[in-house]
Amino acid sequence: MRFHLQLYPPKLWAWVIVLLVLFLPAALTAYLLHDLAWLVVVPFGIIVLAFLIAALPIKRKVTPEQFAEELETHLLGTGGPWDWDDTTSVAIADPRLEEVRSRLGPNLASLSHEEDKAELRAIIAALRRGELPETIVSPRHVSLFRFRK
């Protein structure tokens, strides 16, 4: 399971860790430099640095087989609580797989209908065969696929 950074940590200990990361360096800097202004400047700098790092256009490198494996864990229900979010939210370096990822619709997130499960099975099978789906727009679903070699 991959690491997933949550915007709002759910437990008290997570908040304690966030506060320590922000204010322990600030307190040490303010003590060493004998200036209380560092208690504001250092946490602000850490937050700005975190936003700059988060804004970097980092794309993950994944093969069609690995991507099919990620989709299959969702289909079988064996993935972790954030696996589907990681699969559909993080951009992929391969533009063909990125097109597939960007077209995975909300109907595939819940898999509430048998036709959604069949659609996901077809995508997985095509990826395993090395066929990358050509996306088409359907009046009913945005994420229907037509396969070609």
C-alpha positions as a printed NumPy array, in Angstrom:
array([[  0.   ,   0.   ,   0.   ],
       [  1.332,   3.403,  -0.915],
       [  1.653,   6.34 ,   1.437],
       [ -1.25 ,   8.744,   1.205],
       [ -1.034,  12.229,   2.695],
       [ -4.325,  13.333,   4.18 ],
       [ -5.222,  16.979,   4.314],
       [ -6.878,  16.633,   7.726],
       [ -5.15 ,  14.059,   9.946],
       [ -7.831,  12.078,  11.769],
       [ -6.137,  11.457,  15.119],
       [ -4.743,  13.616,  17.897],
       [ -1.243,  12.169,  17.512],
       [ -1.171,  13.219,  13.875],
       [ -1.946,  16.807,  14.91 ],
       [  0.821,  16.651,  17.518],
       [  3.284,  15.518,  14.848],
       [  2.204,  18.305,  12.477],
       [  2.611,  20.897,  15.216],
       [  6.042,  19.525,  16.136],
       [  7.173,  19.643,  12.491],
       [  6.01 ,  23.252,  12.237],
       [  7.017,  24.68 ,  15.602],
       [ 10.013,  22.689,  16.862],
       [ 12.321,  24.066,  14.13 ],
       [ 10.779,  27.508,  14.721],
       [ 11.414,  27.357,  18.455],
       [ 15.004,  26.2  ,  17.974],
       [ 15.662,  28.909,  15.388],
       [ 14.094,  31.604,  17.578],
       [ 16.157,  30.439,  20.56 ],
       [ 19.445,  30.297,  18.649],
       [ 18.924,  33.622,  16.875],
       [ 17.314,  35.352,  19.888],
       [ 14.385,  36.682,  17.853],
       [ 10.737,  35.707,  18.337],
       [  9.883,  36.627,  14.748],
       [ 11.243,  33.212,  13.733],
       [  8.28 ,  31.591,  15.519],
       [  6.132,  32.922,  12.665],
       [  8.6  ,  32.943,   9.766],
       [  9.769,  29.298,   9.997],
       [  6.294,  27.651,  10.127],
       [  5.151,  29.891,   7.279],
       [  8.238,  28.889,   5.27 ],
       [  7.607,  25.191,   5.94 ],
       [  3.988,  25.516,   4.774],
       [  5.007,  27.409,   1.617],
       [  7.665,  24.772,   0.882],
       [  5.109,  21.981,   1.343],
       [  2.715,  23.676,  -1.121],
       [  5.51 ,  24.187,  -3.653],
       [  6.483,  20.522,  -3.457],
       [  2.824,  19.453,  -3.763],
       [  2.426,  21.624,  -6.869],
       [  5.26 ,  19.908,  -8.735],
       [  3.978,  18.054, -11.799],
       [  5.166,  14.639, -10.639],
       [  3.823,  11.767, -12.706],
       [  4.135,   8.151, -11.748],
       [  5.734,   5.649, -14.05 ],
       [  3.549,   2.584, -14.393],
       [  3.313,  -0.18 , -16.998],
       [ -0.005,  -1.341, -18.478],
       [  0.309,  -4.566, -16.434],
       [  0.85 ,  -2.645, -13.178],
       [ -2.07 ,  -0.354, -13.965],
       [ -4.264,  -3.384, -14.701],
       [ -3.22 ,  -4.841, -11.333],
       [ -4.252,  -1.629,  -9.549],
       [ -7.627,  -1.677, -11.296],
       [ -8.124,  -5.354, -10.465],
       [ -7.556,  -4.802,  -6.734],
       [-10.428,  -2.302,  -6.872],
       [-12.614,  -4.716,  -8.833],
       [-11.982,  -7.517,  -6.328],
       [-12.287,  -5.22 ,  -3.315],
       [ -8.846,  -6.187,  -1.993],
       [ -7.324,  -2.702,  -2.155],
       [ -6.679,  -0.423,   0.765],
       [ -8.89 ,   2.528,   1.694],
       [ -6.924,   4.994,  -0.461],
       [ -5.862,   2.743,  -3.356],
       [ -8.665,   3.761,  -5.73 ],
       [ -8.037,   7.417,  -4.962],
       [ -4.309,   6.958,  -5.619],
       [ -5.016,   5.099,  -8.866],
       [ -7.382,   7.718, -10.245],
       [ -5.873,  10.907,  -8.807],
       [ -2.161,  10.714,  -9.592],
       [ -1.173,  11.454, -13.194],
       [  0.637,   8.753, -15.208],
       [  3.719,   9.473, -17.33 ],
       [  2.567,   7.317, -20.287],
       [  0.054,   9.509, -22.185],
       [ -1.969,   6.494, -23.382],
       [ -2.417,   5.188, -19.832],
       [ -3.076,   8.733, -18.641],
       [ -5.939,   8.938, -21.118],
       [ -7.375,   5.719, -19.677],
       [ -6.92 ,   6.998, -16.111],
       [ -8.568,  10.325, -16.86 ],
       [-11.614,   8.6  , -18.385],
       [-12.304,   6.315, -15.415],
       [-15.694,   7.651, -14.465],
       [-17.465,   7.871, -11.119],
       [-19.536,   4.826, -12.065],
       [-16.355,   2.727, -11.714],
       [-15.6  ,   4.088,  -8.256],
       [-18.641,   2.45 ,  -6.678],
       [-19.094,  -0.508,  -9.074],
       [-22.744,  -0.581,  -8.076],
       [-23.981,  -2.105, -11.343],
       [-22.883,  -5.297, -13.025],
       [-22.266,  -3.419, -16.292],
       [-19.734,  -1.189, -14.487],
       [-17.893,  -4.283, -13.262],
       [-17.944,  -5.724, -16.784],
       [-16.552,  -2.469, -18.168],
       [-13.71 ,  -2.507, -15.658],
       [-13.009,  -6.197, -16.426],
       [-12.791,  -5.326, -20.142],
       [-10.344,  -2.503, -19.448],
       [ -8.189,  -4.788, -17.29 ],
       [ -8.202,  -7.56 , -19.901],
       [ -7.225,  -5.153, -22.676],
       [ -4.382,  -3.701, -20.612],
       [ -3.071,  -7.213, -19.866],
       [ -3.15 ,  -8.079, -23.586],
       [ -1.124,  -4.963, -24.301],
       [ -3.999,  -3.239, -26.039],
       [ -4.522,   0.293, -24.945],
       [ -8.144,   1.369, -25.126],
       [ -9.2  ,   4.096, -27.481],
       [-11.604,   6.247, -25.53 ],
       [-14.938,   7.278, -26.943],
       [-17.686,   9.434, -25.522],
       [-21.005,   7.694, -25.061],
       [-24.268,   9.495, -24.326],
       [-24.771,   7.252, -21.278],
       [-21.235,   6.983, -19.857],
       [-18.209,   9.125, -20.351],
       [-15.861,   6.212, -19.651],
       [-16.892,   3.551, -22.174],
       [-14.019,   2.114, -24.185],
       [-13.51 ,   0.646, -27.615],
       [-10.404,  -1.526, -27.943],
       [ -7.959,  -1.695, -30.826],
       [ -4.495,  -3.142, -31.379]])
